[in-house]
Amino acid sequence: MPGPLYLDHAATSPVRPEVLEAMGPYLTRTFGNPSSHHTVGEAAAAALEDARARVGQALGMRAGDVIFTAGGTEANNLAVKGIVLAALARGGRHVVTTPVEHESILESVAYLERFHGVESTLVPVDGRGRADPAEIAAAIREDTALVAVGHANNEIGTIQDVDGIAGAAAVRGVPLHVDAVQSAGWLALSGLGADAIAIAGHKLGAPKGIGALAVRGRVPLEPLVHGGGQERGRRSGTENVAGAVGLATALERAEEERAEAAVRVGAQSARLIAGVLAVVGSARLTGDPVHRLPGTASFTFADVSGEAVLLELERRGVVSSSGSACAAGSDEPSHVLLACGIDPAVAQTAVRFTLGRVGLPGDGPERLAGLVADAVTAVRF
């Protein structure tokens, strides 16, 4: 397969040309501070509010629900900490989540436990990484302040039954936060039944450093960043107007392409999975084979080093990863794979391929499967 092939879109994606074009005026001519009360500032403020309305529409939320952040990690922190801290005064001291969540959710919960006496319940997942909505319902207590789940897992691509989870939370009157950082652009986000949704621009074709949290107005939220009261007092600091415009543009374009791209890339991913399982005897697919993101194909290869396989693949012009970029440099096996019941030694052999909206060329899935087989063979012998 000629040239470098980038298959780590779950970590980040290239910026779309149309996004750069949309951002350009707000980095040059319309550069004002949107809090300034003059024509230059008001022009920036108008662009910011337009971007807010566009993001809200894509998420099925009101414009006023949207808070621009520096990315998905901040959005998840603001949702988990902000909703629970606001609930403490009303007796809410409990969070329900799962052990396969992104670190920004799990570490936010751990912070609340250490410093605010909050308790949490980690509802277990099955071997494919899915939580049972009935078990989530059973975990909700009288003092539960929040249920927090990822729409789709960043390592194995498993899609949660968010409809079922939303129903379980709604019956008990508990807010549901959905981490949609990985699912945005692949799955429909409007109509999820969530009270809060987090997204990140750089997974969609916007630059790094911009994200959003949409929180329904009825949900109290304690700000984490204090100052001038921007973002309706929920996230102070001068807003990244160009980034907000870029995020809105990228999200709209992803929504326009989503249905076609999901089918096309999903078919390519299925061919890749079938090819790898056919030619590498030690390969095991991780995650749910049906309820999974269209562009994600993740495997373990028993008895070889996953990192060594990645190096061999890169020598062959294929760039991929072992899992979450947020855990880069860690020698510990993936907490996601461990929660799925995978042996720690096997978990350390993981390799993840994540395709972007362009997908693979023609016979790319089959050729890539052959390269994977060559890399595993080179490592083993």
LOLUMLO-12012 format. One record per residue (C-alpha): residue in one letter; x, y, z. Coordinates in Angstrom, 2 decimals, always signed. Last residue first. Layout:
BEGIN
<rest: a&px: X&py: Y&pz: Z>
...
END
This chain:
BEGIN
<rest: f&px: +9.92&py: -14.49&pz: +14.40>
<rest: r&px: +6.87&py: -13.27&pz: +16.28>
<rest: v&px: +7.45&py: -9.63&pz: +15.45>
<rest: a&px: +7.91&py: -10.24&pz: +11.72>
<rest: t&px: +4.87&py: -12.54&pz: +11.64>
<rest: v&px: +2.71&py: -9.92&pz: +13.34>
<rest: a&px: +3.86&py: -7.27&pz: +10.86>
<rest: d&px: +3.28&py: -9.51&pz: +7.82>
<rest: a&px: -0.22&py: -10.42&pz: +9.02>
<rest: v&px: -1.02&py: -6.74&pz: +9.57>
<rest: l&px: +0.28&py: -5.96&pz: +6.08>
<rest: g&px: -2.03&py: -8.61&pz: +4.65>
<rest: a&px: -4.99&py: -7.18&pz: +6.50>
<rest: l&px: -4.08&py: -3.77&pz: +5.06>
<rest: r&px: -4.15&py: -5.18&pz: +1.55>
<rest: e&px: -7.60&py: -6.65&pz: +2.18>
<rest: p&px: -9.00&py: -3.45&pz: +3.62>
<rest: g&px: -7.37&py: -1.29&pz: +0.91>
<rest: d&px: -8.83&py: -3.11&pz: -2.11>
<rest: g&px: -10.42&py: +0.09&pz: -3.37>
<rest: p&px: -8.93&py: +2.94&pz: -1.25>
<rest: l&px: -9.63&py: +3.17&pz: +2.48>
<rest: g&px: -11.96&py: +5.51&pz: +4.39>
<rest: v&px: -12.49&py: +9.16&pz: +3.47>
<rest: r&px: -14.56&py: +9.71&pz: +6.67>
<rest: g&px: -11.64&py: +8.65&pz: +8.85>
<rest: l&px: -10.64&py: +5.13&pz: +9.75>
<rest: t&px: -9.62&py: +3.96&pz: +13.20>
<rest: f&px: -7.26&py: +0.99&pz: +13.50>
<rest: r&px: -6.48&py: -0.19&pz: +17.02>
<rest: v&px: -3.76&py: -2.64&pz: +18.12>
<rest: a&px: -3.85&py: -4.44&pz: +21.45>
<rest: t&px: -1.04&py: -6.76&pz: +22.62>
<rest: q&px: -1.04&py: -5.32&pz: +26.15>
<rest: a&px: -4.58&py: -6.58&pz: +26.68>
<rest: v&px: -3.32&py: -10.14&pz: +26.19>
<rest: a&px: -1.01&py: -9.84&pz: +29.19>
<rest: p&px: -3.76&py: -8.21&pz: +31.26>
<rest: d&px: -6.29&py: -10.96&pz: +30.45>
<rest: i&px: -9.41&py: -9.58&pz: +28.79>
<rest: g&px: -12.48&py: -9.36&pz: +31.01>
<rest: c&px: -14.09&py: -6.39&pz: +29.27>
<rest: a&px: -13.07&py: -4.18&pz: +32.20>
<rest: l&px: -9.46&py: -5.19&pz: +31.49>
<rest: l&px: -9.88&py: -4.11&pz: +27.88>
<rest: v&px: -11.15&py: -0.68&pz: +28.90>
<rest: h&px: -8.52&py: -0.22&pz: +31.62>
<rest: s&px: -5.90&py: -0.70&pz: +28.90>
<rest: p&px: -2.80&py: -2.51&pz: +30.10>
<rest: e&px: -0.32&py: -0.43&pz: +32.11>
<rest: d&px: +2.95&py: +0.71&pz: +30.53>
<rest: s&px: +1.55&py: +4.21&pz: +30.00>
<rest: g&px: +3.30&py: +6.37&pz: +27.42>
<rest: a&px: +0.10&py: +7.41&pz: +25.69>
<rest: a&px: -2.97&py: +7.13&pz: +27.91>
<rest: c&px: -4.78&py: +10.10&pz: +26.35>
<rest: a&px: -3.91&py: +8.71&pz: +22.90>
<rest: s&px: -6.34&py: +5.90&pz: +23.68>
<rest: g&px: -5.58&py: +2.56&pz: +22.09>
<rest: s&px: -2.61&py: +0.67&pz: +20.63>
<rest: s&px: -2.22&py: +3.01&pz: +17.70>
<rest: s&px: -2.17&py: +3.30&pz: +13.91>
<rest: v&px: +0.13&py: +4.65&pz: +11.19>
<rest: v&px: +0.65&py: +2.31&pz: +8.24>
<rest: g&px: +3.62&py: +2.82&pz: +5.90>
<rest: r&px: +5.23&py: -0.59&pz: +6.16>
<rest: r&px: +7.75&py: +0.63&pz: +8.71>
<rest: e&px: +4.73&py: +2.01&pz: +10.56>
<rest: l&px: +3.21&py: -1.47&pz: +10.61>
<rest: e&px: +6.39&py: -2.92&pz: +12.11>
<rest: l&px: +6.37&py: -0.25&pz: +14.81>
<rest: l&px: +2.71&py: -0.93&pz: +15.59>
<rest: v&px: +3.38&py: -4.67&pz: +15.81>
<rest: a&px: +6.19&py: -3.98&pz: +18.30>
<rest: e&px: +3.81&py: -1.85&pz: +20.38>
<rest: g&px: +1.27&py: -4.69&pz: +20.41>
<rest: s&px: +3.91&py: -7.09&pz: +21.67>
<rest: v&px: +3.24&py: -10.65&pz: +20.58>
<rest: d&px: +1.89&py: -13.72&pz: +22.38>
<rest: a&px: -1.78&py: -13.07&pz: +21.68>
<rest: f&px: -2.68&py: -10.51&pz: +19.03>
<rest: t&px: -5.46&py: -8.25&pz: +20.30>
<rest: f&px: -7.67&py: -6.39&pz: +17.87>
<rest: s&px: -9.44&py: -3.12&pz: +17.22>
<rest: a&px: -11.44&py: -2.08&pz: +14.15>
<rest: t&px: -13.13&py: +1.32&pz: +14.37>
<rest: g&px: -14.55&py: +3.31&pz: +11.45>
<rest: p&px: -18.20&py: +2.29&pz: +11.59>
<rest: l&px: -18.44&py: +2.66&pz: +15.37>
<rest: r&px: -19.59&py: -0.54&pz: +17.05>
<rest: h&px: -22.83&py: -2.27&pz: +18.01>
<rest: v&px: -22.42&py: -5.31&pz: +15.78>
<rest: p&px: -19.01&py: -6.88&pz: +16.52>
<rest: d&px: -18.97&py: -5.40&pz: +20.05>
<rest: g&px: -15.50&py: -4.63&pz: +21.31>
<rest: t&px: -12.25&py: -6.45&pz: +20.72>
<rest: l&px: -11.60&py: -8.64&pz: +17.69>
<rest: r&px: -9.17&py: -11.48&pz: +18.33>
<rest: a&px: -6.10&py: -12.15&pz: +16.22>
<rest: s&px: -3.93&py: -15.19&pz: +17.02>
<rest: g&px: -4.64&py: -16.91&pz: +13.70>
<rest: v&px: -3.80&py: -13.88&pz: +11.60>
<rest: v&px: -5.01&py: -14.32&pz: +8.00>
<rest: a&px: -8.77&py: -14.81&pz: +8.42>
<rest: l&px: -9.24&py: -12.61&pz: +11.48>
<rest: v&px: -7.37&py: -9.80&pz: +9.73>
<rest: g&px: -9.44&py: -10.10&pz: +6.57>
<rest: a&px: -12.80&py: -10.27&pz: +8.32>
<rest: i&px: -11.96&py: -7.18&pz: +10.36>
<rest: l&px: -10.72&py: -5.29&pz: +7.31>
<rest: r&px: -13.81&py: -6.22&pz: +5.30>
<rest: a&px: -16.04&py: -5.05&pz: +8.17>
<rest: s&px: -14.09&py: -1.78&pz: +8.35>
<rest: q&px: -14.64&py: -1.22&pz: +4.64>
<rest: a&px: -18.38&py: -1.80&pz: +5.03>
<rest: g&px: -18.51&py: +0.59&pz: +7.98>
<rest: v&px: -16.63&py: +3.19&pz: +5.92>
<rest: r&px: -19.32&py: +3.15&pz: +3.22>
<rest: v&px: -22.34&py: +2.92&pz: +5.52>
<rest: a&px: -21.09&py: +5.49&pz: +8.04>
<rest: a&px: -19.89&py: +7.83&pz: +5.29>
<rest: e&px: -23.26&py: +7.95&pz: +3.56>
<rest: a&px: -25.25&py: +8.66&pz: +6.73>
<rest: r&px: -22.71&py: +11.08&pz: +8.19>
<rest: e&px: -21.92&py: +13.31&pz: +5.23>
<rest: e&px: -24.24&py: +16.23&pz: +6.06>
<rest: e&px: -23.70&py: +15.70&pz: +9.79>
<rest: a&px: -19.93&py: +15.82&pz: +9.35>
<rest: r&px: -20.25&py: +19.05&pz: +7.38>
<rest: e&px: -22.37&py: +20.62&pz: +10.10>
<rest: l&px: -19.99&py: +19.52&pz: +12.84>
<rest: a&px: -16.97&py: +20.85&pz: +10.97>
<rest: t&px: -18.63&py: +24.23&pz: +10.38>
<rest: a&px: -19.77&py: +24.60&pz: +13.98>
<rest: l&px: -16.34&py: +23.61&pz: +15.28>
<rest: g&px: -14.59&py: +26.05&pz: +12.96>
<rest: v&px: -16.87&py: +28.92&pz: +13.99>
<rest: a&px: -16.21&py: +28.08&pz: +17.65>
<rest: g&px: -12.46&py: +27.93&pz: +16.97>
<rest: a&px: -12.51&py: +31.32&pz: +15.29>
<rest: v&px: -14.41&py: +32.80&pz: +18.24>
<rest: n&px: -12.20&py: +31.31&pz: +20.96>
<rest: e&px: -14.02&py: +32.92&pz: +23.86>
<rest: t&px: -12.39&py: +35.26&pz: +26.36>
<rest: g&px: -12.56&py: +33.54&pz: +29.73>
<rest: s&px: -15.29&py: +32.40&pz: +32.06>
<rest: r&px: -17.16&py: +29.14&pz: +31.66>
<rest: r&px: -20.69&py: +28.87&pz: +33.11>
<rest: g&px: -21.42&py: +32.56&pz: +33.65>
<rest: r&px: -23.57&py: +32.87&pz: +30.54>
<rest: e&px: -20.63&py: +31.75&pz: +28.39>
<rest: q&px: -18.54&py: +34.60&pz: +29.78>
<rest: g&px: -18.73&py: +35.50&pz: +33.45>
<rest: g&px: -15.60&py: +37.61&pz: +33.74>
<rest: g&px: -13.72&py: +35.23&pz: +36.00>
<rest: h&px: -14.34&py: +31.72&pz: +37.23>
<rest: v&px: -13.49&py: +28.42&pz: +35.55>
<rest: l&px: -15.15&py: +25.34&pz: +37.05>
<rest: p&px: -18.70&py: +26.60&pz: +36.74>
<rest: e&px: -21.43&py: +24.90&pz: +38.82>
<rest: l&px: -24.23&py: +23.58&pz: +36.63>
<rest: p&px: -27.92&py: +23.28&pz: +37.46>
<rest: v&px: -29.84&py: +21.24&pz: +34.85>
<rest: r&px: -33.03&py: +22.94&pz: +33.61>
<rest: g&px: -31.10&py: +24.80&pz: +30.92>
<rest: r&px: -30.07&py: +21.64&pz: +29.11>
<rest: v&px: -26.32&py: +21.26&pz: +28.97>
<rest: a&px: -24.34&py: +21.32&pz: +25.69>
<rest: l&px: -20.61&py: +20.96&pz: +26.22>
<rest: a&px: -18.38&py: +22.11&pz: +23.43>
<rest: g&px: -14.94&py: +21.66&pz: +21.99>
<rest: i&px: -12.03&py: +23.73&pz: +20.72>
<rest: g&px: -8.29&py: +23.31&pz: +21.31>
<rest: k&px: -7.39&py: +21.06&pz: +18.41>
<rest: p&px: -8.53&py: +22.34&pz: +15.05>
<rest: a&px: -11.80&py: +21.33&pz: +13.34>
<rest: g&px: -12.06&py: +18.18&pz: +11.21>
<rest: l&px: -14.44&py: +16.18&pz: +13.36>
<rest: k&px: -12.21&py: +14.52&pz: +15.98>
<rest: h&px: -10.38&py: +17.84&pz: +16.40>
<rest: g&px: -13.55&py: +19.67&pz: +17.40>
<rest: a&px: -14.40&py: +17.76&pz: +20.56>
<rest: i&px: -17.94&py: +16.92&pz: +21.72>
<rest: a&px: -19.71&py: +16.66&pz: +25.08>
<rest: i&px: -23.46&py: +16.15&pz: +25.55>
<rest: a&px: -25.58&py: +17.01&pz: +28.61>
<rest: d&px: -29.21&py: +16.25&pz: +29.46>
<rest: a&px: -29.27&py: +13.24&pz: +27.15>
<rest: g&px: -32.41&py: +11.87&pz: +25.52>
<rest: l&px: -30.40&py: +10.98&pz: +22.43>
<rest: g&px: -32.72&py: +12.94&pz: +20.13>
<rest: s&px: -30.01&py: +14.77&pz: +18.21>
<rest: l&px: -26.66&py: +13.00&pz: +18.41>
<rest: a&px: -26.94&py: +10.81&pz: +15.31>
<rest: l&px: -23.88&py: +8.59&pz: +14.96>
<rest: w&px: -20.67&py: +8.86&pz: +12.93>
<rest: g&px: -19.88&py: +12.58&pz: +12.93>
<rest: a&px: -19.95&py: +12.79&pz: +16.70>
<rest: s&px: -19.51&py: +9.28&pz: +18.08>
<rest: q&px: -15.99&py: +9.68&pz: +19.44>
<rest: v&px: -16.49&py: +12.86&pz: +21.49>
<rest: a&px: -20.08&py: +11.94&pz: +22.34>
<rest: d&px: -19.60&py: +11.74&pz: +26.13>
<rest: v&px: -23.22&py: +11.52&pz: +27.24>
<rest: h&px: -24.33&py: +13.11&pz: +30.53>
<rest: l&px: -27.65&py: +11.90&pz: +31.96>
<rest: p&px: -29.49&py: +13.90&pz: +34.63>
<rest: v&px: -31.44&py: +11.86&pz: +37.22>
<rest: g&px: -35.25&py: +12.07&pz: +37.38>
<rest: r&px: -35.62&py: +8.40&pz: +38.32>
<rest: v&px: -37.60&py: +7.49&pz: +35.20>
<rest: a&px: -35.32&py: +9.76&pz: +33.18>
<rest: a&px: -32.18&py: +7.86&pz: +34.16>
<rest: a&px: -33.53&py: +4.48&pz: +33.05>
<rest: g&px: -34.89&py: +5.95&pz: +29.82>
<rest: a&px: -31.58&py: +7.59&pz: +29.03>
<rest: i&px: -29.79&py: +4.27&pz: +29.63>
<rest: g&px: -32.11&py: +2.48&pz: +27.24>
<rest: d&px: -31.67&py: +5.12&pz: +24.55>
<rest: v&px: -27.94&py: +5.22&pz: +25.21>
<rest: d&px: -27.51&py: +1.53&pz: +24.48>
<rest: q&px: -23.73&py: +1.90&pz: +24.33>
<rest: i&px: -21.70&py: +1.78&pz: +21.12>
<rest: t&px: -18.48&py: -0.22&pz: +21.24>
<rest: g&px: -15.62&py: +1.41&pz: +19.32>
<rest: i&px: -12.83&py: -0.51&pz: +21.05>
<rest: e&px: -10.58&py: +2.31&pz: +22.23>
<rest: n&px: -12.66&py: +5.50&pz: +22.11>
<rest: n&px: -15.85&py: +3.85&pz: +23.32>
<rest: a&px: -19.12&py: +5.06&pz: +21.85>
<rest: h&px: -21.87&py: +7.09&pz: +23.52>
<rest: g&px: -19.76&py: +7.37&pz: +26.64>
<rest: v&px: -21.63&py: +7.26&pz: +29.91>
<rest: a&px: -22.37&py: +9.55&pz: +32.86>
<rest: v&px: -25.34&py: +9.15&pz: +35.22>
<rest: l&px: -25.60&py: +12.09&pz: +37.61>
<rest: a&px: -26.73&py: +13.28&pz: +41.03>
<rest: t&px: -27.68&py: +9.96&pz: +42.61>
<rest: d&px: -28.92&py: +10.63&pz: +46.17>
<rest: e&px: -32.05&py: +8.49&pz: +45.96>
<rest: r&px: -30.02&py: +5.76&pz: +44.32>
<rest: i&px: -29.37&py: +4.67&pz: +40.72>
<rest: a&px: -27.48&py: +1.35&pz: +40.50>
<rest: a&px: -30.59&py: -0.65&pz: +39.56>
<rest: a&px: -31.22&py: +1.61&pz: +36.57>
<rest: i&px: -27.62&py: +1.13&pz: +35.43>
<rest: e&px: -28.09&py: -2.61&pz: +35.76>
<rest: a&px: -31.26&py: -2.45&pz: +33.66>
<rest: p&px: -29.42&py: -0.34&pz: +31.07>
<rest: d&px: -26.94&py: -3.21&pz: +30.65>
<rest: a&px: -23.44&py: -1.91&pz: +29.96>
<rest: r&px: -21.62&py: -2.83&pz: +26.76>
<rest: g&px: -17.86&py: -3.46&pz: +26.46>
<rest: r&px: -17.92&py: -6.64&pz: +24.40>
<rest: g&px: -17.06&py: -8.90&pz: +27.33>
<rest: d&px: -19.94&py: -7.42&pz: +29.29>
<rest: v&px: -19.79&py: -4.11&pz: +31.15>
<rest: p&px: -19.83&py: -3.50&pz: +34.89>
<rest: v&px: -21.71&py: -0.58&pz: +36.50>
<rest: l&px: -19.17&py: +1.57&pz: +38.29>
<rest: t&px: -20.98&py: +3.06&pz: +41.28>
<rest: s&px: -19.73&py: +6.31&pz: +42.72>
<rest: e&px: -19.62&py: +8.13&pz: +46.04>
<rest: v&px: -19.00&py: +11.84&pz: +46.56>
<rest: g&px: -17.08&py: +12.93&pz: +49.65>
<rest: h&px: -16.09&py: +16.25&pz: +48.10>
<rest: f&px: -12.31&py: +16.15&pz: +47.77>
<rest: r&px: -11.36&py: +12.57&pz: +47.07>
<rest: e&px: -14.67&py: +11.30&pz: +45.66>
<rest: l&px: -15.19&py: +14.34&pz: +43.46>
<rest: y&px: -11.64&py: +13.95&pz: +42.11>
<rest: a&px: -12.25&py: +10.26&pz: +41.37>
<rest: v&px: -15.38&py: +11.19&pz: +39.42>
<rest: s&px: -13.41&py: +13.69&pz: +37.36>
<rest: e&px: -10.72&py: +11.03&pz: +36.84>
<rest: l&px: -13.28&py: +8.56&pz: +35.49>
<rest: i&px: -14.89&py: +11.11&pz: +33.17>
<rest: s&px: -11.72&py: +12.60&pz: +31.70>
<rest: e&px: -10.17&py: +9.12&pz: +31.66>
<rest: h&px: -12.64&py: +7.99&pz: +29.02>
<rest: e&px: -15.20&py: +5.51&pz: +30.25>
<rest: v&px: -14.77&py: +1.73&pz: +30.31>
<rest: p&px: -15.36&py: +1.27&pz: +34.06>
<rest: t&px: -18.97&py: +2.47&pz: +33.87>
<rest: t&px: -20.85&py: +5.44&pz: +35.37>
<rest: v&px: -23.28&py: +6.18&pz: +38.20>
<rest: v&px: -22.52&py: +9.18&pz: +40.42>
<rest: h&px: -23.60&py: +9.77&pz: +44.03>
<rest: r&px: -23.67&py: +12.76&pz: +46.37>
<rest: g&px: -26.88&py: +14.62&pz: +45.52>
<rest: g&px: -28.13&py: +16.13&pz: +48.75>
<rest: r&px: -29.54&py: +19.36&pz: +47.35>
<rest: a&px: -26.42&py: +21.39&pz: +48.16>
<rest: l&px: -24.31&py: +18.68&pz: +46.51>
<rest: a&px: -26.24&py: +18.94&pz: +43.25>
<rest: a&px: -24.29&py: +21.92&pz: +41.90>
<rest: l&px: -21.05&py: +20.07&pz: +42.59>
<rest: v&px: -22.45&py: +17.04&pz: +40.74>
<rest: i&px: -23.47&py: +18.98&pz: +37.62>
<rest: g&px: -20.23&py: +20.97&pz: +37.40>
<rest: k&px: -17.88&py: +18.10&pz: +38.21>
<rest: v&px: -19.31&py: +15.66&pz: +35.67>
<rest: a&px: -20.29&py: +18.12&pz: +32.93>
<rest: l&px: -17.38&py: +20.51&pz: +33.32>
<rest: n&px: -14.86&py: +17.67&pz: +33.37>
<rest: n&px: -16.45&py: +16.10&pz: +30.29>
<rest: a&px: -16.30&py: +19.40&pz: +28.40>
<rest: e&px: -12.73&py: +20.01&pz: +29.54>
<rest: t&px: -11.67&py: +16.63&pz: +28.20>
<rest: g&px: -13.61&py: +17.11&pz: +24.98>
<rest: g&px: -11.96&py: +20.36&pz: +23.98>
<rest: a&px: -11.07&py: +23.93&pz: +25.02>
<rest: t&px: -14.69&py: +24.69&pz: +25.84>
<rest: f&px: -17.69&py: +26.36&pz: +24.19>
<rest: i&px: -20.88&py: +26.14&pz: +26.23>
<rest: v&px: -24.09&py: +25.33&pz: +24.35>
<rest: d&px: -27.44&py: +25.33&pz: +26.17>
<rest: g&px: -28.28&py: +28.85&pz: +25.01>
<rest: a&px: -28.36&py: +27.69&pz: +21.38>
<rest: r&px: -31.02&py: +25.16&pz: +22.28>
<rest: m&px: -30.20&py: +21.47&pz: +22.00>
<rest: g&px: -30.71&py: +18.79&pz: +19.36>
<rest: l&px: -26.96&py: +18.35&pz: +18.99>
<rest: a&px: -26.80&py: +19.64&pz: +15.41>
<rest: q&px: -29.11&py: +22.54&pz: +16.29>
<rest: g&px: -27.02&py: +23.49&pz: +19.31>
<rest: v&px: -23.84&py: +23.55&pz: +17.24>
<rest: r&px: -25.46&py: +25.87&pz: +14.70>
<rest: a&px: -26.89&py: +28.15&pz: +17.40>
<rest: r&px: -23.51&py: +28.46&pz: +19.13>
<rest: a&px: -21.77&py: +29.21&pz: +15.82>
<rest: d&px: -24.25&py: +32.05&pz: +15.18>
<rest: e&px: -23.69&py: +33.30&pz: +18.71>
<rest: l&px: -19.93&py: +33.40&pz: +18.19>
<rest: a&px: -20.21&py: +35.12&pz: +14.82>
<rest: a&px: -22.44&py: +37.81&pz: +16.34>
<rest: a&px: -20.02&py: +38.28&pz: +19.23>
<rest: a&px: -17.14&py: +38.77&pz: +16.80>
<rest: a&px: -19.09&py: +41.49&pz: +14.98>
<rest: e&px: -20.02&py: +43.03&pz: +18.33>
<rest: g&px: -16.36&py: +43.24&pz: +19.33>
<rest: v&px: -15.42&py: +45.20&pz: +16.22>
<rest: t&px: -18.51&py: +47.39&pz: +16.45>
<rest: h&px: -18.01&py: +48.32&pz: +20.08>
<rest: h&px: -19.07&py: +46.83&pz: +23.38>
<rest: s&px: -16.27&py: +44.31&pz: +23.90>
<rest: s&px: -17.29&py: +40.87&pz: +25.18>
<rest: p&px: -16.82&py: +39.27&pz: +21.76>
<rest: n&px: -13.15&py: +40.37&pz: +21.73>
<rest: g&px: -12.47&py: +41.48&pz: +18.19>
<rest: f&px: -10.62&py: +39.64&pz: +15.41>
<rest: t&px: -13.02&py: +40.14&pz: +12.51>
<rest: r&px: -10.29&py: +40.94&pz: +9.95>
<rest: t&px: -7.67&py: +38.30&pz: +10.75>
<rest: l&px: -8.28&py: +35.20&pz: +12.85>
<rest: y&px: -12.05&py: +35.59&pz: +12.65>
<rest: p&px: -11.89&py: +36.01&pz: +8.87>
<rest: g&px: -9.96&py: +32.74&pz: +8.47>
<rest: m&px: -12.20&py: +30.43&pz: +10.46>
<rest: a&px: -14.57&py: +29.59&pz: +7.60>
<rest: e&px: -11.67&py: +28.93&pz: +5.22>
<rest: l&px: -9.92&py: +26.71&pz: +7.76>
<rest: v&px: -13.16&py: +24.76&pz: +8.19>
<rest: e&px: -13.59&py: +24.43&pz: +4.43>
<rest: p&px: -10.11&py: +22.93&pz: +4.21>
<rest: r&px: -10.99&py: +20.26&pz: +6.80>
<rest: v&px: -8.52&py: +19.99&pz: +9.68>
<rest: p&px: -6.84&py: +16.60&pz: +9.86>
<rest: s&px: -8.19&py: +14.08&pz: +12.36>
<rest: t&px: -7.23&py: +13.23&pz: +15.92>
<rest: a&px: -6.87&py: +10.26&pz: +18.27>
<rest: a&px: -9.90&py: +8.37&pz: +16.96>
<rest: h&px: -8.56&py: +9.18&pz: +13.49>
<rest: d&px: -5.58&py: +6.88&pz: +14.01>
<rest: l&px: -5.47&py: +5.11&pz: +10.64>
<rest: y&px: -3.07&py: +7.35&pz: +8.66>
<rest: l&px: -1.72&py: +5.54&pz: +5.61>
<rest: p&px: +1.81&py: +6.54&pz: +4.67>
<rest: g&px: +2.60&py: +6.05&pz: +1.00>
<rest: p&px: +1.90&py: +3.09&pz: -1.26>
<rest: m&px: +0.00&py: +0.00&pz: +0.00>
END
